[in-house]
Amino acid sequence: MSTVSRRVFLKQTAAVGAVTMIQASASTTSAAEKADVGLYAGVAVREITPPMGAPLWGYSEGVRLADGVHDPLLAQALVLRCGTSSAALVTLDLGRVPRPEVCARIRERALAAGVQNVVFCASHTHSAPFMELPGLPYVEAIENNICEAILEAAGDLRPARIGVGHAEIDIAHNRRVIRDGKCYMRWRNAERVPTSPVDKEAGVIRIDGLSGEPIAALVHYACHPVILGPDSMGCSADWPGEMRRLVK
């Protein structure tokens, strides 16, 4: 398998990819930026941290109830419009995206506001609330906050330009160890023993205003957000949240 095909294979098969968005502060749109340049972008953020006592998702060691907030969980919406087409990319500090019926309701509200397509991406943090069962009291609040982020971003579109790049990040390890024909799990690698294969490439998409000020940055990097571990009872975006803070 070639290097390129192996990288694609890893990104498509490993359920550890995280996409996080870093929102930049808004700026005043100049007269030059009001010209129709084709691409328009808007961003908005809402907090989706659940109340204390909410069951946390992600581990099989038993029921974990949130007893604190290590760092807030966010829903971040990037809305893009080009011509008559529009789409929202919503990044969520959740283990999984909400249930299909929840996503359908969000898409309906977005469409009513002129956003034709909505793509959801959960970072897969294991320190987020359980969202799978209907009737959980905080799920409706999270749904409304996601909708509010999309609608605010759609109402704040400004001329923009887009760029792409990549970088190397070296914080991940391959937790599957093959020894004597059997597979063993190396859950933690505090000693930083070299492992392979590991995809160290981070993809970056940056959205700027026409004057060069940053609107948002999207980062994709394949690494499981399980740094805090099952003994932590605090809500956290895990490493994607810390990366977001540092980049911002």
C-alpha positions as a LaTeX table, in Angstrom:
\begin{tabular}{lrrr}
\hline
Residue & $x$ (\AA) & $y$ (\AA) & $z$ (\AA) \\
\hline
Met1 & 0.00 & 0.00 & 0.00 \\
Ser2 & 1.45 & 3.38 & $-1.00$ \\
Thr3 & 2.02 & 6.16 & 1.53 \\
Val4 & $-0.85$ & 8.19 & 0.09 \\
Ser5 & $-3.33$ & 5.31 & 0.00 \\
Arg6 & $-2.34$ & 4.24 & 3.51 \\
Arg7 & $-3.00$ & 7.76 & 4.79 \\
Val8 & $-6.45$ & 7.76 & 3.15 \\
Phe9 & $-7.15$ & 4.29 & 4.54 \\
Leu10 & $-6.26$ & 5.37 & 8.07 \\
Lys11 & $-8.41$ & 8.48 & 7.92 \\
Gln12 & $-11.39$ & 6.61 & 6.51 \\
Thr13 & $-11.30$ & 3.61 & 8.84 \\
Ala14 & $-10.18$ & 5.02 & 12.18 \\
Ala15 & $-13.02$ & 6.49 & 14.22 \\
Val16 & $-10.65$ & 8.92 & 15.85 \\
Gly17 & $-10.62$ & 11.85 & 13.47 \\
Ala18 & $-11.52$ & 15.20 & 14.99 \\
Val19 & $-12.37$ & 18.38 & 13.17 \\
Thr20 & $-12.36$ & 21.49 & 15.28 \\
Met21 & $-13.01$ & 25.07 & 14.34 \\
Ile22 & $-11.32$ & 28.09 & 15.84 \\
Gln23 & $-13.46$ & 31.21 & 15.61 \\
Ala24 & $-11.78$ & 34.57 & 15.19 \\
Ser25 & $-13.21$ & 37.84 & 16.38 \\
Ala26 & $-15.51$ & 39.74 & 14.05 \\
Ser27 & $-14.36$ & 42.86 & 12.26 \\
Thr28 & $-16.03$ & 45.72 & 10.42 \\
Thr29 & $-16.70$ & 45.02 & 6.74 \\
Ser30 & $-15.06$ & 47.61 & 4.49 \\
Ala31 & $-16.60$ & 49.03 & 1.32 \\
Ala32 & $-14.26$ & 46.89 & $-0.79$ \\
Glu33 & $-15.44$ & 43.76 & 0.98 \\
Lys34 & $-19.08$ & 44.51 & 0.17 \\
Ala35 & $-18.44$ & 43.67 & $-3.48$ \\
Asp36 & $-19.71$ & 40.30 & $-4.63$ \\
Val37 & $-16.56$ & 38.16 & $-4.48$ \\
Gly38 & $-18.37$ & 34.84 & $-4.71$ \\
Leu39 & $-17.56$ & 33.33 & $-1.32$ \\
Tyr40 & $-19.19$ & 34.53 & 1.89 \\
Ala41 & $-18.58$ & 33.17 & 5.38 \\
Gly42 & $-20.03$ & 33.61 & 8.85 \\
Val43 & $-19.24$ & 31.99 & 12.19 \\
Ala44 & $-20.93$ & 31.65 & 15.56 \\
Val45 & $-20.39$ & 29.66 & 18.76 \\
Arg46 & $-22.70$ & 28.37 & 21.48 \\
Glu47 & $-21.82$ & 26.50 & 24.67 \\
Ile48 & $-23.35$ & 23.02 & 24.99 \\
Thr49 & $-21.96$ & 21.94 & 28.37 \\
Pro50 & $-24.65$ & 19.83 & 30.11 \\
Pro51 & $-25.79$ & 20.33 & 33.70 \\
Met52 & $-23.99$ & 18.53 & 36.48 \\
Gly53 & $-25.21$ & 14.98 & 36.98 \\
Ala54 & $-25.55$ & 14.33 & 33.25 \\
Pro55 & $-24.32$ & 10.87 & 32.23 \\
Leu56 & $-21.02$ & 11.03 & 30.36 \\
Trp57 & $-20.35$ & 9.10 & 27.18 \\
Gly58 & $-17.40$ & 7.07 & 26.06 \\
Tyr59 & $-16.24$ & 4.34 & 28.45 \\
Ser60 & $-17.44$ & 0.90 & 29.50 \\
Glu61 & $-16.18$ & 1.04 & 33.10 \\
Gly62 & $-19.63$ & 1.98 & 34.43 \\
Val63 & $-21.91$ & 4.98 & 34.79 \\
Arg64 & $-20.06$ & 8.29 & 34.96 \\
Leu65 & $-21.99$ & 11.36 & 36.05 \\
Ala66 & $-20.59$ & 14.80 & 35.36 \\
Asp67 & $-19.38$ & 16.45 & 38.57 \\
Gly68 & $-17.48$ & 19.41 & 37.10 \\
Val69 & $-16.29$ & 21.22 & 34.00 \\
His70 & $-12.66$ & 20.86 & 33.00 \\
Asp71 & $-13.31$ & 23.09 & 29.98 \\
Pro72 & $-16.59$ & 24.10 & 28.27 \\
Leu73 & $-18.11$ & 22.11 & 25.43 \\
Leu74 & $-18.91$ & 24.12 & 22.31 \\
Ala75 & $-21.02$ & 23.96 & 19.17 \\
Gln76 & $-19.33$ & 25.98 & 16.42 \\
Ala77 & $-21.01$ & 26.83 & 13.13 \\
Leu78 & $-19.27$ & 27.93 & 9.95 \\
Val79 & $-21.74$ & 28.95 & 7.22 \\
Leu80 & $-20.48$ & 29.34 & 3.66 \\
Arg81 & $-22.39$ & 30.77 & 0.70 \\
Cys82 & $-21.29$ & 30.87 & $-2.92$ \\
Gly83 & $-23.83$ & 32.09 & $-5.44$ \\
Thr84 & $-27.15$ & 30.44 & $-4.64$ \\
Ser85 & $-25.60$ & 27.52 & $-2.71$ \\
Ser86 & $-25.05$ & 27.55 & 1.04 \\
Ala87 & $-23.86$ & 25.09 & 3.65 \\
Ala88 & $-23.10$ & 24.99 & 7.36 \\
Leu89 & $-20.32$ & 22.94 & 8.90 \\
Val90 & $-21.12$ & 22.39 & 12.59 \\
Thr91 & $-18.34$ & 21.07 & 14.81 \\
Leu92 & $-19.48$ & 19.65 & 18.14 \\
Asp93 & $-17.64$ & 18.78 & 21.35 \\
Leu94 & $-19.58$ & 15.53 & 21.59 \\
Gly95 & $-18.80$ & 11.83 & 21.37 \\
Arg96 & $-21.17$ & 11.41 & 18.44 \\
Val97 & $-23.44$ & 13.65 & 16.43 \\
Pro98 & $-27.01$ & 13.87 & 17.79 \\
Arg99 & $-29.65$ & 11.30 & 16.87 \\
Pro100 & $-30.95$ & 11.40 & 13.25 \\
Glu101 & $-34.27$ & 12.98 & 14.21 \\
Val102 & $-32.46$ & 15.75 & 16.12 \\
Cys103 & $-30.21$ & 16.46 & 13.13 \\
Ala104 & $-33.30$ & 16.49 & 10.87 \\
Arg105 & $-35.00$ & 19.15 & 13.00 \\
Ile106 & $-31.86$ & 21.28 & 13.00 \\
Arg107 & $-31.62$ & 21.00 & 9.22 \\
Glu108 & $-35.27$ & 22.05 & 8.85 \\
Arg109 & $-34.71$ & 25.19 & 10.91 \\
Ala110 & $-31.51$ & 25.96 & 9.01 \\
Leu111 & $-33.27$ & 25.54 & 5.67 \\
Ala112 & $-35.99$ & 27.97 & 6.76 \\
Ala113 & $-33.19$ & 30.50 & 7.32 \\
Gly114 & $-31.73$ & 29.87 & 3.86 \\
Val115 & $-29.00$ & 27.37 & 4.73 \\
Gln116 & $-29.49$ & 24.50 & 2.30 \\
Asn117 & $-27.07$ & 21.95 & 3.72 \\
Val118 & $-25.82$ & 21.17 & 7.22 \\
Val119 & $-22.87$ & 18.87 & 7.92 \\
Phe120 & $-22.33$ & 17.75 & 11.51 \\
Cys121 & $-18.95$ & 16.66 & 12.87 \\
Ala122 & $-18.46$ & 15.45 & 16.44 \\
Ser123 & $-14.93$ & 15.58 & 17.80 \\
His124 & $-15.49$ & 12.20 & 19.54 \\
Thr125 & $-14.40$ & 13.49 & 22.94 \\
His126 & $-15.04$ & 10.88 & 25.62 \\
Ser127 & $-15.83$ & 13.53 & 28.23 \\
Ala128 & $-19.12$ & 14.70 & 26.73 \\
Pro129 & $-22.76$ & 13.98 & 27.64 \\
Phe130 & $-24.62$ & 10.90 & 26.52 \\
Met131 & $-26.92$ & 11.92 & 23.65 \\
Glu132 & $-28.32$ & 8.66 & 22.29 \\
Leu133 & $-31.46$ & 8.12 & 24.38 \\
Pro134 & $-34.54$ & 10.30 & 23.72 \\
Gly135 & $-35.98$ & 12.18 & 26.67 \\
Leu136 & $-32.71$ & 13.25 & 28.26 \\
Pro137 & $-33.51$ & 16.73 & 29.62 \\
Tyr138 & $-30.44$ & 18.54 & 28.28 \\
Val139 & $-30.64$ & 17.22 & 24.69 \\
Glu140 & $-33.30$ & 19.76 & 23.69 \\
Ala141 & $-31.20$ & 22.62 & 25.06 \\
Ile142 & $-28.16$ & 21.42 & 23.10 \\
Glu143 & $-30.31$ & 21.12 & 19.96 \\
Asn144 & $-31.53$ & 24.71 & 20.36 \\
Asn145 & $-28.00$ & 26.00 & 20.94 \\
Ile146 & $-26.77$ & 24.30 & 17.77 \\
Cys147 & $-29.63$ & 25.90 & 15.82 \\
Glu148 & $-28.87$ & 29.32 & 17.29 \\
Ala149 & $-25.22$ & 29.03 & 16.24 \\
Ile150 & $-26.18$ & 28.19 & 12.64 \\
Leu151 & $-28.75$ & 30.99 & 12.42 \\
Glu152 & $-26.36$ & 33.57 & 13.88 \\
Ala153 & $-23.58$ & 32.54 & 11.49 \\
Ala154 & $-25.98$ & 32.66 & 8.53 \\
Gly155 & $-26.98$ & 36.18 & 9.51 \\
Asp156 & $-23.38$ & 37.42 & 9.67 \\
Leu157 & $-22.02$ & 36.46 & 6.24 \\
Arg158 & $-19.21$ & 38.57 & 4.83 \\
Pro159 & $-16.96$ & 38.32 & 1.78 \\
Ala160 & $-14.21$ & 35.78 & 2.37 \\
Arg161 & $-11.39$ & 33.83 & 0.81 \\
Ile162 & $-10.24$ & 30.31 & 1.57 \\
Gly163 & $-6.86$ & 28.62 & 1.83 \\
Val164 & $-5.65$ & 25.13 & 2.66 \\
Gly165 & $-2.47$ & 23.74 & 4.15 \\
His166 & $-1.07$ & 20.99 & 6.34 \\
Ala167 & 1.20 & 20.54 & 9.31 \\
Glu168 & 2.71 & 17.72 & 11.35 \\
Ile169 & 1.49 & 16.96 & 14.88 \\
Asp170 & 3.07 & 14.24 & 16.98 \\
Ile171 & 0.87 & 13.47 & 19.98 \\
Ala172 & $-0.76$ & 10.21 & 18.86 \\
His173 & 0.32 & 6.61 & 19.20 \\
Asn174 & $-1.00$ & 3.37 & 17.73 \\
Arg175 & $-2.60$ & 1.55 & 20.64 \\
Arg176 & $-2.68$ & $-1.82$ & 18.89 \\
Val177 & 0.46 & $-3.86$ & 19.53 \\
Ile178 & 1.01 & $-7.06$ & 17.53 \\
Arg179 & 3.06 & $-9.62$ & 19.42 \\
Asp180 & 3.40 & $-13.35$ & 18.68 \\
Gly181 & 0.54 & $-13.15$ & 16.20 \\
Lys182 & $-1.86$ & $-11.59$ & 18.73 \\
Cys183 & $-3.16$ & $-8.06$ & 19.19 \\
Tyr184 & $-2.72$ & $-6.31$ & 22.55 \\
Met185 & $-3.93$ & $-2.86$ & 23.56 \\
Arg186 & $-1.53$ & $-0.21$ & 24.75 \\
Trp187 & $-4.10$ & 2.16 & 26.23 \\
Arg188 & $-1.58$ & 4.73 & 27.36 \\
Asn189 & 1.91 & 5.45 & 26.13 \\
Ala190 & 3.37 & 7.78 & 28.73 \\
Glu191 & 6.85 & 6.53 & 27.84 \\
Arg192 & 6.26 & 7.64 & 24.21 \\
Val193 & 7.42 & 4.33 & 22.78 \\
Pro194 & 7.54 & 4.71 & 18.97 \\
Thr195 & 4.57 & 2.99 & 17.33 \\
Ser196 & 3.32 & 2.57 & 13.78 \\
Pro197 & 1.48 & 3.18 & 11.64 \\
Val198 & 0.57 & 6.68 & 12.87 \\
Asp199 & $-0.81$ & 9.44 & 10.69 \\
Lys200 & 0.90 & 12.66 & 11.83 \\
Glu201 & $-0.55$ & 14.92 & 9.16 \\
Ala202 & $-2.99$ & 17.65 & 10.19 \\
Gly203 & $-5.09$ & 19.23 & 7.47 \\
Val204 & $-5.91$ & 22.91 & 7.85 \\
Ile205 & $-8.52$ & 25.09 & 6.12 \\
Arg206 & $-8.44$ & 28.80 & 6.85 \\
Ile207 & $-11.19$ & 31.29 & 6.08 \\
Asp208 & $-10.13$ & 34.95 & 5.92 \\
Gly209 & $-11.87$ & 38.22 & 5.22 \\
Leu210 & $-10.72$ & 40.15 & 2.18 \\
Ser211 & $-8.54$ & 42.39 & 4.35 \\
Gly212 & $-6.69$ & 39.33 & 5.63 \\
Glu213 & $-8.25$ & 39.08 & 9.07 \\
Pro214 & $-9.00$ & 35.47 & 10.10 \\
Ile215 & $-12.64$ & 34.41 & 10.31 \\
Ala216 & $-12.18$ & 30.73 & 11.16 \\
Ala217 & $-9.74$ & 27.85 & 10.95 \\
Leu218 & $-10.64$ & 24.19 & 10.51 \\
Val219 & $-8.18$ & 21.55 & 11.67 \\
His220 & $-8.39$ & 17.81 & 11.07 \\
Tyr221 & $-6.09$ & 15.42 & 12.90 \\
Ala222 & $-6.55$ & 11.70 & 13.58 \\
Cys223 & $-6.13$ & 11.14 & 17.31 \\
His224 & $-8.60$ & 9.69 & 19.81 \\
Pro225 & $-9.76$ & 12.38 & 22.33 \\
Val226 & $-9.33$ & 10.16 & 25.40 \\
Ile227 & $-6.50$ & 11.94 & 27.18 \\
Leu228 & $-8.40$ & 12.48 & 30.44 \\
Gly229 & $-9.42$ & 8.83 & 30.71 \\
Pro230 & $-12.37$ & 7.07 & 32.39 \\
Asp231 & $-11.43$ & 8.24 & 35.89 \\
Ser232 & $-12.28$ & 11.85 & 34.95 \\
Met233 & $-15.84$ & 12.95 & 35.71 \\
Gly234 & $-15.48$ & 16.45 & 34.31 \\
Cys235 & $-16.88$ & 17.64 & 30.99 \\
Ser236 & $-14.11$ & 18.39 & 28.53 \\
Ala237 & $-13.44$ & 18.86 & 24.83 \\
Asp238 & $-10.18$ & 16.95 & 25.49 \\
Trp239 & $-7.20$ & 17.75 & 23.23 \\
Pro240 & $-9.31$ & 19.36 & 20.44 \\
Gly241 & $-10.43$ & 21.97 & 22.96 \\
Glu242 & $-6.87$ & 22.72 & 24.06 \\
Met243 & $-5.71$ & 22.90 & 20.44 \\
Arg244 & $-8.57$ & 25.28 & 19.70 \\
Arg245 & $-7.55$ & 27.51 & 22.63 \\
Leu246 & $-3.89$ & 27.61 & 21.60 \\
Val247 & $-4.56$ & 28.26 & 17.91 \\
Lys248 & $-7.09$ & 30.96 & 18.66 \\
\hline
\end{tabular}
